[in-house]
Amino acid sequence: MTSPSGSTASEARDFLDAHPEIEAFDIVLTDANGIGRGKIIRRHELTGLYENGRHLPISILGLDIVGEDVHETGLIWDSGDGDLRAWPIPGTLMPLHGTRPARGQVLMSMYHLDGTAMGSDPRHALARQVEAFAAKGLKPAGAFELEFFLLANERDGNGRIQPARAVLDGLASAKTEVYSVDHLHGMEPLFSDIYAAAKAQDIPAETVISEYAPGQYELTLNYRNDILRAADDLLMLKRLVRLQARRHGVTACFMAKPIEDYAGSGMHLHVSMQDEAGRNVFAEAREGAWNDTILNALGGLAGTMGESMLVFAPHANSWRRFVSQSYAPVAPTWGVNNRSVALRIPAGSKSARRIEHRPSGVDANPYLVAATVLAGIAKGMDERLDPGPETTGNGYADEASGPTMPSNWLAAIEAAEASAFLKSALGPEMHRTFCAIKRAEYLRVARTVSELDYHLYLHTV
């Protein structure tokens, strides 16, 4: 059978010839929560994977955050939990740095047995939006930024998480070491392995920054002309950061808000648009004179942000990040060179003009984030939507004016469920699956009696 993903057996054979040391491969399918699910196969199975795909149960795409079936997705017993076929994503077959014995990795995408795309696979949602722009003669380009915490494996004496000690010499710091280069030196052995692993996987990891909380860091990724590959980069980078952190005895944390008194972790998406000649259609004719295309794109993103927030903040913890003056936007504002807004036009030359979409937490699924952002841009361009006045100064002061955003997780779920825009952006199957999983997770959290409940009420009411 010809691979519907475009993968070829020659890619597998060439890789095996180039890497005789590799004995096994992680085959990774990404679910609605951005979790990699799949199998480890042996070396001799790789060519067959590329020739015939691999049967995987349809229910793998209908799991909640803890891996439990969500029957409301319609992907479990309604379908008899039958097998579909996953196929390798071309260009994602890579070695895994530092594994003993040596292993490789390949990302997968799910298809029906007749080769049609499975609508609850989040990567297909992004591919649909890319194809829609291609029909208009446009190609989205972009890159993600990855913020995360490095934490100690052990809690402190009060049971709270704590920043990891420096892997170089064990030095502890509980300070906000923002932009401290010396602080980065303590994590140099870990970041060296992260960079080596990224190079082995052809992931364009670039600058590392000590961020705005104890134990918080940021890795930037170089721009890709293919936004699908940019989302692949982010997923692969998260996996390798987590793996290399474990090898150095610390925990890489991708919760949106792990420490209550400090800023959370975002996953900013930088996006631009190229025409068939490779020109950036967001670029203005002269510096600062914004063209209608970028303004309309901003209008579409601002106008759809409220009903899309479940994609950008998909978990209970995600909503703890949205606090005024904490570098997480609380209103669909836009501005130039302004980090208090949701939609930022970074400083720089007009040839590199782009929009930085800032609402998403690092816990969001990059495929769904990019699909929703592209759909918002398309809506703005098609309908020539006005983004309203630019925010100059403190964007948090504008939070009560203009379009509104949900204030909590349940409101975001209800807005997403009712949204015709989001249903179109993700596709009906992905929209149904995603919303059903999020509501099931909300109910799980709502019925859980937490330690905070006991602290507040056990001996007082």
C-alpha angles and dihedrals in degrees: 000000000000111000111250089207092061095247118143134205090234089067089058095045093048091049093050091050091051094046111040089159096066113100104175143014136219108225106201128196115184118225130203092279092051092252117146111234127176141083145290111245130191124251095256090056097059099084091049089051089058094043099046109011120229129276113236128171116263089228091072087082093049100061127119126227093283095045098258121141116259103207093191089071089072089228098106124054095350086072096033088248089272127176124265125185125258119203130196118261108236115249096020098094102112141151119255110234118236099006117147112233093025116260136181134207137218129183117229137204127204126241136174116255090261090057099256117135116267105237096215092060104103094213090061089056090060093042089056092056092047090051091050091055091045088058086058093050093254133121122201116223128187155134137221130225117220119213119182145149129246106213136183114255090232127064122234124253091280093052093255126134116255136197116270118258116246108280089215098063110348095256112162126217129176094177129108096256094186112180091349108154093189090056089056090058090070090062094041096115091053095045090047089058091045090054092046091050092047091050091051089053095043091243110153096225111170134160122027119203134186100234139211101288137048108282094007123133140173131214119193126208126215118249119273125205086213111062091195088062090046089058090046088053092055094049093047091046092053090051094050094044089053092047096047091046090055090050089056094048100254136102124247106212122202098178112130094232115013098156118050099209097049141058119282130232123272133195104213117195119211110201136178135164130235128199124220090275091055095253120145105243091198091063116109124227089242133010113288096003097114115211123228093251096064092039091052090047089053089048092054093048093047094046095050099038097094096055091042099052093102088067092049095042105026103161139059091250091050091074094058087069095065102086123137115265093010098111091259113110118240099186136038093256129146134205146151120264089347123131095191093073132080095229113041128186102207121223114260144091120324091240088066095043113152144150120249108211105205111176099086121100120219087251092068125103107255093210092056093042092053093044092052093045092050091048090051091050091049092050091050093048094045095047096033092233121193115229093206125233121339116255111236113185127358108017091188089069088063095054094107096049131074125008115000132232127211113268098212145019097264092050089051091051092050092047091050094048091053096042117112088185094057091045089056093042095053099027123249096275096047091044092052093045095046096046093046091051092048093050091049090051091048091054090049091054094042094056095045116104105218134203087251089061090055092045093052103036115015096092101017113057 
